[in-house]
Amino acid sequence: METIDQIRLKPATMSLLSQKWVDWLNDIEVVRFSNQRNQMHTLDSQREFLTRKLNDPSSKLFGIFFACAHIGMVELGNINPERDSAEVRYLIGEKTLWGKGIASFVVKKMVEMSRELQTIKLLEAGADTRNTGSIKVLLKNGFQPAHEKDDIQWFRKVI
Ligand SMILES: CC(C)(COP(=O)(O)OP(=O)(O)OC[C@H]1O[C@@H](n2cnc3c(N)ncnc32)[C@H](O)[C@@H]1OP(=O)(O)O)[C@@H](O)C(=O)NCCC(=O)NCCS
């Protein structure tokens, strides 16, 4: 079966917390283009992060699963009812699965979900200017380059 056919998104719960997730965040290759690279991550720090996200009405966090295995995270964050906007953030932690179209598919799902919600009219996303993979993911999903600030290229998509 195609990789994409086996991708599922599940709303995050505390059961997602695992050493595997912590290891992704401490892997310099995975976080090379993220602020996460400046911190040491632990199960405790991730428990705190997850607790905060699960209690945050401006965040919808999902686990990305491939063939039932947790392989990454995607978030509609900074949901702002005044601007009808949200920010898409994603991480495929399993490096062996990079380049198979997973992030492109996941962002497409986030766009569809935002449309269905009908309360989000603008999606934004930021990618390090060197993060070719992430930039391609956004362009493939019809995001338009907006401004650049502190080496982050911001993109927007009106939905
Ligand atoms: C960047 C990332 C999200 C890409 O995910 P992915 O599932 O590999 O992306 P896709 O397979 O959908 O790739 C989309 C395109 O980018 C290309 N691509 C992916 N990774 C790439 C890389 N490191 N360098 C160059 N191109 C890359 C793919 O070949 C594909 O190109 P194509 O459409 O011309 O075939 C993933 O590597 C990742 O999660 N990295 C760590 C966290 C991160 O950087 N998150 C994004 C923060 S903005």
The ligand as an SDF file (V2000), in Angstrom:
LIG
                    3D

 48 50  0  0  0  0  0  0  0  0999 V2000
   10.6080   19.5340    6.4370 C   0  0  0  0  0  0  0  0  0  0  0  0
    9.6880   18.3210    6.5850 C   0  0  0  0  0  0  0  0  0  0  0  0
    8.3970   18.7870    7.2390 C   0  0  0  0  0  0  0  0  0  0  0  0
    9.3950   17.7500    5.2050 C   0  0  0  0  0  0  0  0  0  0  0  0
    8.5240   16.6570    5.3640 O   0  0  0  0  0  0  0  0  0  0  0  0
    8.3910   15.5170    4.2530 P   0  0  0  0  0  0  0  0  0  0  0  0
    7.2910   14.6230    4.6440 O   0  0  0  0  0  0  0  0  0  0  0  0
    9.7190   14.9500    3.9960 O   0  0  0  0  0  0  0  0  0  0  0  0
    7.9360   16.4260    3.0220 O   0  0  0  0  0  0  0  0  0  0  0  0
    7.4010   15.9150    1.6160 P   0  0  0  0  0  0  0  0  0  0  0  0
    7.8420   14.5250    1.4120 O   0  0  0  0  0  0  0  0  0  0  0  0
    5.9610   16.2510    1.5260 O   0  0  0  0  0  0  0  0  0  0  0  0
    8.2650   16.8110    0.6300 O   0  0  0  0  0  0  0  0  0  0  0  0
    7.8310   17.9400   -0.0890 C   0  0  0  0  0  0  0  0  0  0  0  0
    8.9110   18.2880   -1.0930 C   0  0  0  0  0  0  0  0  0  0  0  0
   10.0920   18.7150   -0.3870 O   0  0  0  0  0  0  0  0  0  0  0  0
   11.1860   17.8940   -0.7530 C   0  0  0  0  0  0  0  0  0  0  0  0
   12.0170   17.7310    0.4300 N   0  0  0  0  0  0  0  0  0  0  0  0
   11.6850   17.1400    1.6060 C   0  0  0  0  0  0  0  0  0  0  0  0
   12.7250   17.2290    2.4530 N   0  0  0  0  0  0  0  0  0  0  0  0
   13.7080   17.9030    1.8070 C   0  0  0  0  0  0  0  0  0  0  0  0
   15.0150   18.3050    2.1580 C   0  0  0  0  0  0  0  0  0  0  0  0
   15.5310   18.0570    3.3620 N   0  0  0  0  0  0  0  0  0  0  0  0
   15.7610   18.9800    1.2560 N   0  0  0  0  0  0  0  0  0  0  0  0
   15.2520   19.2510    0.0200 C   0  0  0  0  0  0  0  0  0  0  0  0
   14.0030   18.8940   -0.3680 N   0  0  0  0  0  0  0  0  0  0  0  0
   13.2540   18.2240    0.5080 C   0  0  0  0  0  0  0  0  0  0  0  0
   10.5720   16.6150   -1.2350 C   0  0  0  0  0  0  0  0  0  0  0  0
   11.4310   15.9190   -2.0900 O   0  0  0  0  0  0  0  0  0  0  0  0
    9.3470   17.1160   -1.9460 C   0  0  0  0  0  0  0  0  0  0  0  0
    9.7340   17.6490   -3.1810 O   0  0  0  0  0  0  0  0  0  0  0  0
    8.8910   17.3890   -4.5280 P   0  0  0  0  0  0  0  0  0  0  0  0
    7.5130   17.8970   -4.2320 O   0  0  0  0  0  0  0  0  0  0  0  0
    9.6140   18.1900   -5.5350 O   0  0  0  0  0  0  0  0  0  0  0  0
    8.9110   15.9390   -4.7360 O   0  0  0  0  0  0  0  0  0  0  0  0
   10.3520   17.2030    7.4420 C   0  0  0  0  0  0  0  0  0  0  0  0
   11.6310   16.9410    6.9210 O   0  0  0  0  0  0  0  0  0  0  0  0
   10.4610   17.5680    8.8980 C   0  0  0  0  0  0  0  0  0  0  0  0
    9.5080   17.4020    9.6470 O   0  0  0  0  0  0  0  0  0  0  0  0
   11.6180   18.0880    9.3160 N   0  0  0  0  0  0  0  0  0  0  0  0
   11.8450   18.4260   10.6940 C   0  0  0  0  0  0  0  0  0  0  0  0
   10.9250   19.4890   11.2650 C   0  0  0  0  0  0  0  0  0  0  0  0
   10.6900   20.6660   10.3600 C   0  0  0  0  0  0  0  0  0  0  0  0
   11.5980   21.1900    9.7430 O   0  0  0  0  0  0  0  0  0  0  0  0
    9.4240   21.0870   10.3450 N   0  0  0  0  0  0  0  0  0  0  0  0
    8.9930   22.2220    9.5540 C   0  0  0  0  0  0  0  0  0  0  0  0
    9.1200   23.4370   10.3750 C   0  0  0  0  0  0  0  0  0  0  0  0
    8.6820   24.8410    9.3780 S   0  0  0  0  0  0  0  0  0  0  0  0
  1  2  1  0
  2  3  1  0
  2  4  1  0
  2 36  1  0
  4  5  1  0
  5  6  1  0
  6  7  2  0
  6  8  1  0
  6  9  1  0
  9 10  1  0
 10 11  2  0
 10 12  1  0
 10 13  1  0
 13 14  1  0
 14 15  1  0
 15 16  1  0
 15 30  1  0
 16 17  1  0
 17 18  1  0
 17 28  1  0
 18 19  1  0
 18 27  1  0
 19 20  2  0
 20 21  1  0
 21 22  1  0
 21 27  2  0
 22 23  1  0
 22 24  2  0
 24 25  1  0
 25 26  2  0
 26 27  1  0
 28 29  1  0
 28 30  1  0
 30 31  1  0
 31 32  1  0
 32 33  2  0
 32 34  1  0
 32 35  1  0
 36 37  1  0
 36 38  1  0
 38 39  2  0
 38 40  1  0
 40 41  1  0
 41 42  1  0
 42 43  1  0
 43 44  2  0
 43 45  1  0
 45 46  1  0
 46 47  1  0
 47 48  1  0
M  END
$$$$
